């Protein structure tokens, strides 16, 4: 038996060690400790935060043949648009977006008279500036000789990094029923959209870390390219107060993250990357100046009441899952496997922000890619079965004694000898 054990036990121990090692290998997750949580959130959420343009267009008729006025009107084909810019966030893979109702002021809140008044102020300024005229005199001159008609109203959505507009349908606008709630739900055509999941605002605590994402007008500049205007801004902060309400009784969350006009309707997310509110308004100005650090958001649980009325499916999409898996693999150094995930995302949703860059970077780094052992899970399972069978056989072989008697040379008893 000893000779058998010298052979079988080392082999069995080797097989057991290989089983244990392979078990840890196939359950090994990418190490992404070198990537901050804030950076992960920025990458995961970027593609879901949209810029919203709400507008109303006026068509002018000028009764006189004053070429000085006509030259200005002709530049824009006798049209002037009144518009509002805001932010919003996609919450379903089939294109539902939540934002503030006041972002839709031009198309859904202002009357035609209000639109005409605002548009007229714009065109008077343009004519006065072009001809170096006094504003009041220009206003009186044009007021007597100009008529208008509101010819179009609408809401457009711009996806991050995609310089083209998508027509949005307004599914709900609380300004028509409960303006204090300041919630609107939009719908754009398409599928496979990236989303940000909804959190639970009832579980928030003061000083919880949060981030505000959107398109603050203060970050816009004539120095930037058009594409740069479609890159969302992400600012970090904390919850300052959770028990405030408006005069109408609407609960709001106070935050200290920097935000300004243009951020309205943009998501406030927690450290888990879930929406806990939508930015809605800022604190009062002091001496006509905005004071940062005093901003307010509508709790997401208030918003849920409205989207549930529309039966909006607010769940993560396959696009989200694939991209997050790809990003984790990429940050962990598994570039070949990340490349497969990113290409799958591109096939489902080609407009995913930065997806082409991730694909390019992953392809370039493929030669230095780590081995993802989970890809060999099936082979390892087969190895486990075979190894266990071998170990069982060796144990039986080793510890089963040979008790057969030697038939050719039987031992004689005393009785046999006497006979």
C-alpha positions as CSV (number, residue, x, y, z in Angstrom):
1,X,0.0,0.0,0.0
2,X,2.9,2.3,0.8
3,X,4.2,2.0,-2.7
4,X,0.8,2.8,-4.1
5,X,0.4,5.9,-1.9
6,X,3.7,7.3,-3.0
7,X,2.3,7.4,-6.4
8,X,-1.4,8.2,-5.9
9,X,-1.4,10.8,-3.1
10,X,0.9,13.3,-4.8
11,X,-1.2,13.1,-7.9
12,X,-4.4,13.6,-5.9
13,X,-3.0,16.6,-4.1
14,X,-1.8,18.1,-7.3
15,X,-5.3,17.7,-8.9
16,X,-6.9,19.2,-5.7
17,X,-4.6,22.2,-5.9
18,X,-5.4,22.7,-9.6
19,X,-9.1,22.6,-8.8
20,X,-8.8,25.1,-6.0
21,X,-6.7,27.4,-8.2
22,X,-9.0,27.3,-11.2
23,X,-12.0,27.9,-8.9
24,X,-10.5,31.2,-7.8
25,X,-9.5,32.1,-11.3
26,X,-12.9,31.8,-12.8
27,X,-14.4,33.8,-9.9
28,X,-11.8,36.6,-10.2
29,X,-13.3,40.0,-10.9
30,X,-11.5,42.9,-12.7
31,X,-9.5,45.0,-10.2
32,X,-10.7,48.6,-10.8
33,X,-9.4,50.2,-7.6
34,X,-7.3,52.6,-9.6
35,X,-10.5,54.2,-11.0
36,X,-12.4,56.5,-8.7
37,X,-16.1,56.1,-8.1
38,X,-16.7,59.6,-9.3
39,X,-15.0,58.9,-12.6
40,X,-17.0,55.6,-13.0
41,X,-20.3,57.6,-12.4
42,X,-19.3,60.2,-14.9
43,X,-18.6,57.5,-17.6
44,X,-21.7,55.5,-16.8
45,X,-24.2,58.4,-16.8
46,X,-22.8,60.6,-19.6
47,X,-24.8,59.0,-22.4
48,X,-28.2,59.3,-20.6
49,X,-28.2,63.1,-19.8
50,X,-29.6,65.1,-22.7
51,X,-29.8,68.7,-23.6
52,X,-33.3,70.1,-24.2
53,X,-34.3,72.9,-26.5
54,X,-37.9,74.1,-26.2
55,X,-39.0,76.8,-28.7
56,X,-41.7,78.8,-30.3
57,X,-41.2,80.4,-33.7
58,X,-42.8,83.7,-34.8
59,X,-43.3,84.8,-38.4
60,X,-43.2,88.6,-39.0
61,X,-45.0,90.9,-41.5
62,X,-43.7,94.4,-41.9
63,X,-46.0,96.8,-43.6
64,X,-43.5,99.4,-44.8
65,X,-40.8,99.2,-47.4
66,X,-38.0,100.4,-45.1
67,X,-35.0,98.5,-46.4
68,X,-33.1,99.1,-43.1
69,X,-35.7,97.0,-41.2
70,X,-36.2,94.5,-44.1
71,X,-32.5,93.7,-44.3
72,X,-32.6,92.5,-40.6
73,X,-35.8,90.5,-41.0
74,X,-34.6,88.8,-44.2
75,X,-31.5,87.4,-42.4
76,X,-33.8,84.9,-40.6
77,X,-36.5,84.6,-43.3
78,X,-38.7,87.0,-41.3
79,X,-38.7,84.5,-38.3
80,X,-37.7,84.8,-34.7
81,X,-37.6,82.0,-32.2
82,X,-38.1,82.2,-28.4
83,X,-36.4,79.4,-26.7
84,X,-35.5,77.8,-23.4
85,X,-32.5,75.5,-22.7
86,X,-32.5,72.8,-20.1
87,X,-31.3,69.3,-19.2
88,X,-33.1,66.0,-18.9
89,X,-32.3,62.3,-18.3
90,X,-33.3,59.1,-20.1
91,X,-34.9,56.6,-17.7
92,X,-36.1,53.9,-20.1
93,X,-34.5,52.1,-23.1
94,X,-37.4,53.1,-25.3
95,X,-36.8,56.8,-24.9
96,X,-38.7,58.3,-22.0
97,X,-37.1,61.4,-20.5
98,X,-37.8,63.3,-17.3
99,X,-37.1,67.0,-16.9
100,X,-38.7,70.2,-15.4
101,X,-42.0,71.5,-16.7
102,X,-40.5,75.1,-16.7
103,X,-38.0,74.0,-19.3
104,X,-41.0,73.7,-21.7
105,X,-42.1,77.3,-21.0
106,X,-41.9,78.5,-24.7
107,X,-44.0,75.7,-26.1
108,X,-46.3,74.7,-23.3
109,X,-46.6,77.5,-20.7
110,X,-46.4,80.9,-22.5
111,X,-49.4,82.2,-24.4
112,X,-49.1,83.3,-28.0
113,X,-49.3,86.9,-26.8
114,X,-46.4,86.3,-24.4
115,X,-44.4,84.6,-27.2
116,X,-45.1,87.5,-29.5
117,X,-44.0,90.0,-26.9
118,X,-40.7,88.3,-26.2
119,X,-40.0,87.7,-29.8
120,X,-40.8,91.3,-30.7
121,X,-38.3,92.5,-28.1
122,X,-35.6,90.3,-29.7
123,X,-36.3,91.6,-33.2
124,X,-36.4,95.3,-32.0
125,X,-33.0,94.8,-30.4
126,X,-31.6,93.4,-33.6
127,X,-33.0,96.2,-35.8
128,X,-31.8,98.9,-33.4
129,X,-28.4,97.4,-33.1
130,X,-27.9,96.9,-36.8
131,X,-28.9,100.5,-37.6
132,X,-27.5,102.1,-34.4
133,X,-31.0,103.4,-33.5
134,X,-32.4,104.1,-30.1
135,X,-34.3,101.1,-28.8
136,X,-37.5,103.0,-27.6
137,X,-37.8,104.8,-30.9
138,X,-37.2,101.6,-32.9
139,X,-39.8,99.8,-30.7
140,X,-42.5,102.5,-31.4
141,X,-41.7,102.6,-35.1
142,X,-41.9,98.8,-35.6
143,X,-44.9,98.3,-33.2
144,X,-47.1,100.4,-35.5
145,X,-46.0,98.6,-38.6
146,X,-45.4,95.0,-37.6
147,X,-47.7,92.0,-37.1
148,X,-46.8,88.5,-36.2
149,X,-48.1,84.9,-36.2
150,X,-46.8,82.0,-34.0
151,X,-46.2,79.4,-36.7
152,X,-44.5,76.6,-34.8
153,X,-43.9,75.2,-31.3
154,X,-41.8,72.3,-30.3
155,X,-39.3,70.5,-28.1
156,X,-36.1,69.0,-29.3
157,X,-33.6,66.7,-27.5
158,X,-29.9,66.6,-28.2
159,X,-28.0,63.4,-27.2
160,X,-24.6,63.8,-25.7
161,X,-21.9,64.2,-28.3
162,X,-24.5,64.0,-31.1
163,X,-24.9,67.3,-32.9
164,X,-28.4,66.6,-34.2
165,X,-31.8,67.2,-32.7
166,X,-34.6,64.6,-32.1
167,X,-38.2,65.7,-32.0
168,X,-39.7,65.0,-28.5
169,X,-43.3,64.4,-27.6
170,X,-44.5,65.8,-24.3
171,X,-46.3,63.1,-22.5
172,X,-46.9,64.9,-19.2
173,X,-46.4,68.5,-18.0
174,X,-47.4,69.3,-14.4
175,X,-47.4,73.1,-15.2
176,X,-50.9,72.4,-16.5
177,X,-52.1,70.7,-13.3
178,X,-49.6,71.3,-10.5
179,X,-46.9,73.8,-11.4
180,X,-45.3,73.5,-8.0
181,X,-44.2,69.9,-8.8
182,X,-42.3,71.1,-11.9
183,X,-42.1,67.7,-13.6
184,X,-42.4,66.9,-17.3
185,X,-42.1,63.6,-19.1
186,X,-40.9,63.5,-22.8
187,X,-40.7,60.7,-25.3
188,X,-38.3,60.3,-28.2
189,X,-38.4,57.5,-30.8
190,X,-35.8,54.8,-30.7
191,X,-34.7,51.8,-28.7
192,X,-31.7,50.7,-26.8
193,X,-31.1,54.0,-25.1
194,X,-28.8,54.1,-22.1
195,X,-30.5,55.0,-18.9
196,X,-29.9,56.0,-15.3
197,X,-31.8,54.0,-12.7
198,X,-34.2,55.7,-10.2
199,X,-33.2,55.7,-6.5
200,X,-35.1,56.3,-3.3
201,X,-35.2,59.8,-2.0
202,X,-36.8,58.8,1.3
203,X,-33.6,57.1,2.3
204,X,-31.5,60.2,1.9
205,X,-29.6,61.8,4.8
206,X,-28.0,65.2,5.3
207,X,-24.5,65.4,4.0
208,X,-24.9,62.4,1.7
209,X,-22.6,62.8,-1.3
210,X,-24.3,63.7,-4.6
211,X,-23.5,64.8,-8.1
212,X,-25.4,67.2,-10.4
213,X,-25.2,66.5,-14.2
214,X,-26.4,68.7,-17.0
215,X,-25.7,71.6,-19.3
216,X,-25.2,74.7,-17.3
217,X,-25.4,77.9,-19.4
218,X,-22.4,79.3,-17.5
219,X,-20.3,76.6,-19.1
220,X,-21.3,77.6,-22.6
221,X,-19.0,79.9,-24.5
222,X,-18.5,81.2,-28.0
223,X,-15.0,79.9,-27.7
224,X,-16.2,76.3,-27.7
225,X,-17.0,74.1,-30.7
226,X,-20.6,73.1,-31.3
227,X,-19.7,69.5,-30.2
228,X,-18.4,70.9,-26.9
229,X,-21.8,72.3,-26.1
230,X,-23.2,68.8,-26.0
231,X,-20.7,67.5,-23.4
232,X,-22.5,67.4,-20.0
233,X,-21.0,68.9,-16.9
234,X,-20.8,66.9,-13.6
235,X,-20.4,68.7,-10.3
236,X,-19.9,67.2,-6.9
237,X,-21.6,68.3,-3.6
238,X,-23.6,67.2,-0.6
239,X,-27.2,67.3,0.6
240,X,-27.6,70.4,2.7
241,X,-31.2,69.8,3.9
242,X,-33.9,67.2,3.2
243,X,-37.0,68.4,5.0
244,X,-37.7,71.7,3.2
245,X,-41.0,72.4,1.3
246,X,-42.3,75.1,-1.0
247,X,-45.2,77.3,0.0
248,X,-47.4,75.0,-2.0
249,X,-46.3,72.0,0.2
250,X,-44.0,70.5,-2.4
251,X,-40.9,68.7,-0.8
252,X,-37.5,69.8,-2.1
253,X,-33.9,68.7,-1.4
254,X,-31.3,71.4,-0.8
255,X,-27.9,70.7,-2.3
256,X,-24.6,72.6,-2.4
257,X,-23.3,71.4,-5.7
258,X,-22.7,74.2,-8.2
259,X,-25.5,74.6,-10.8
260,X,-27.0,77.4,-12.9
261,X,-29.7,78.0,-15.5
262,X,-29.4,75.2,-18.1
263,X,-29.0,72.7,-15.3
264,X,-32.8,72.7,-14.8
265,X,-34.2,69.3,-15.2
266,X,-30.8,67.6,-14.9
267,X,-30.4,64.6,-12.6
268,X,-29.0,64.6,-9.1
269,X,-27.4,61.2,-8.5
270,X,-26.1,59.4,-5.4
271,X,-22.9,57.5,-5.0
272,X,-24.5,54.4,-6.4
273,X,-25.3,56.2,-9.7
274,X,-29.1,56.4,-9.1
275,X,-31.3,59.4,-9.6
276,X,-32.4,60.9,-6.3
277,X,-33.9,64.1,-7.7
278,X,-34.1,66.6,-10.6
279,X,-32.6,70.1,-10.2
280,X,-35.5,72.6,-10.2
281,X,-34.5,76.1,-9.0
282,X,-31.8,78.1,-7.3
283,X,-31.7,80.3,-4.2
284,X,-32.4,84.0,-4.5
285,X,-29.8,86.3,-6.0
286,X,-27.8,88.7,-3.8
287,X,-27.3,92.2,-5.3
288,X,-28.3,90.7,-8.7
289,X,-25.7,88.0,-8.5
290,X,-26.2,84.2,-8.4
291,X,-24.8,82.7,-5.2
292,X,-23.6,79.1,-5.7
293,X,-24.2,76.4,-3.1
294,X,-27.9,77.0,-2.7
295,X,-29.7,74.8,-5.2
296,X,-32.9,72.7,-4.9
297,X,-34.1,69.4,-6.4
298,X,-37.4,67.7,-6.7
299,X,-37.2,64.3,-4.9
300,X,-37.3,61.3,-7.2
301,X,-40.1,59.7,-5.2
302,X,-42.3,62.7,-6.2
303,X,-41.3,62.1,-9.8
304,X,-42.1,58.4,-9.6
305,X,-45.8,59.2,-9.0
306,X,-46.1,60.8,-12.4
307,X,-44.1,58.4,-14.5
308,X,-46.0,55.5,-12.9
309,X,-49.2,57.1,-14.1
310,X,-47.8,56.7,-17.6
311,X,-46.6,53.2,-17.0
312,X,-43.1,54.1,-18.0
313,X,-40.7,51.2,-17.6
314,X,-37.9,52.7,-15.7
315,X,-35.4,49.8,-15.7
316,X,-31.8,49.4,-16.9
317,X,-31.4,48.4,-20.6
318,X,-29.2,45.7,-22.2
319,X,-27.0,48.6,-23.4
320,X,-26.3,49.7,-19.8
321,X,-25.3,46.2,-18.8
322,X,-23.0,45.6,-21.7
323,X,-21.3,49.0,-21.4
324,X,-20.7,48.7,-17.7
325,X,-19.3,45.2,-18.1
326,X,-17.1,46.5,-20.9
327,X,-15.9,49.4,-18.8
328,X,-15.1,47.2,-15.8
329,X,-13.1,44.9,-18.0
330,X,-11.3,47.8,-19.7
331,X,-10.3,49.4,-16.4
332,X,-9.1,46.0,-15.1
333,X,-6.8,45.5,-18.1
334,X,-8.9,42.9,-20.0
335,X,-8.9,44.8,-23.2
336,X,-9.8,42.0,-25.7
337,X,-12.9,41.1,-23.7
338,X,-13.8,44.8,-23.2
339,X,-13.6,45.2,-27.0
340,X,-16.2,42.5,-27.5
341,X,-18.6,44.3,-25.1
342,X,-18.1,47.7,-26.6
343,X,-18.7,46.4,-30.1
344,X,-21.9,44.8,-28.8
345,X,-23.0,48.2,-27.4
346,X,-22.2,49.9,-30.7
347,X,-24.3,47.4,-32.6
348,X,-27.3,48.1,-30.3
349,X,-26.8,51.8,-29.9
350,X,-24.2,53.4,-32.2
351,X,-24.7,56.9,-30.6
352,X,-23.4,55.8,-27.2
353,X,-21.1,58.6,-26.0
354,X,-17.4,57.9,-26.4
355,X,-18.0,54.3,-27.6
356,X,-15.8,54.8,-30.6
357,X,-13.0,56.0,-28.4
358,X,-13.4,53.0,-26.1
359,X,-13.3,50.6,-29.0
360,X,-10.2,52.3,-30.5
361,X,-8.3,52.3,-27.1
362,X,-9.3,48.6,-26.4
363,X,-8.1,47.5,-29.9
364,X,-4.8,49.3,-29.5
365,X,-4.1,47.7,-26.0
366,X,-5.3,44.2,-27.0
367,X,-1.7,42.8,-27.2
368,X,-1.3,43.6,-23.4
369,X,-4.7,42.2,-22.4
370,X,-5.0,40.0,-19.4
371,X,-6.5,36.5,-19.6
372,X,-10.1,36.5,-18.5
373,X,-10.4,33.0,-17.0
374,X,-14.2,33.1,-16.8
375,X,-14.2,32.6,-20.5
376,X,-13.0,29.0,-19.8
377,X,-15.6,28.2,-17.3
378,X,-17.0,25.2,-19.3
379,X,-13.6,23.7,-19.8
380,X,-12.8,24.1,-16.1
381,X,-16.1,22.3,-15.2
382,X,-15.1,19.4,-17.4
383,X,-11.7,19.4,-15.7
384,X,-13.4,19.3,-12.3
385,X,-15.4,16.2,-13.2
386,X,-12.5,14.3,-14.7
387,X,-10.2,15.3,-11.8
388,X,-12.6,14.1,-9.2
389,X,-13.1,10.8,-10.9
390,X,-9.4,10.3,-11.1
391,X,-9.0,11.2,-7.4
392,X,-11.7,8.7,-6.4
393,X,-10.1,6.0,-8.5
394,X,-6.7,6.6,-7.0
395,X,-8.1,6.5,-3.5
396,X,-9.8,3.2,-4.2
397,X,-6.6,1.9,-5.8
398,X,-4.5,2.9,-2.8
399,X,-6.6,1.9,0.2
400,X,-8.1,-1.4,-1.1
401,X,-5.8,-4.2,0.3
402,X,-4.9,-7.4,-1.6
403,X,-6.1,-10.3,0.7
404,X,-5.9,-13.1,-1.9
405,X,-4.1,-16.2,-0.8
406,X,-1.2,-17.7,-2.7
407,X,-2.9,-20.7,-4.3
408,X,0.3,-22.3,-5.7
409,X,2.0,-22.6,-2.3
410,X,-0.6,-23.3,0.4
411,X,0.6,-23.4,4.0
412,X,0.2,-26.8,5.5
413,X,-1.5,-27.2,8.9
414,X,-0.2,-29.5,11.6
415,X,-3.0,-31.9,10.9
416,X,-2.0,-32.1,7.3
417,X,1.5,-32.8,8.3
418,X,0.5,-35.7,10.5
419,X,-1.5,-37.3,7.8
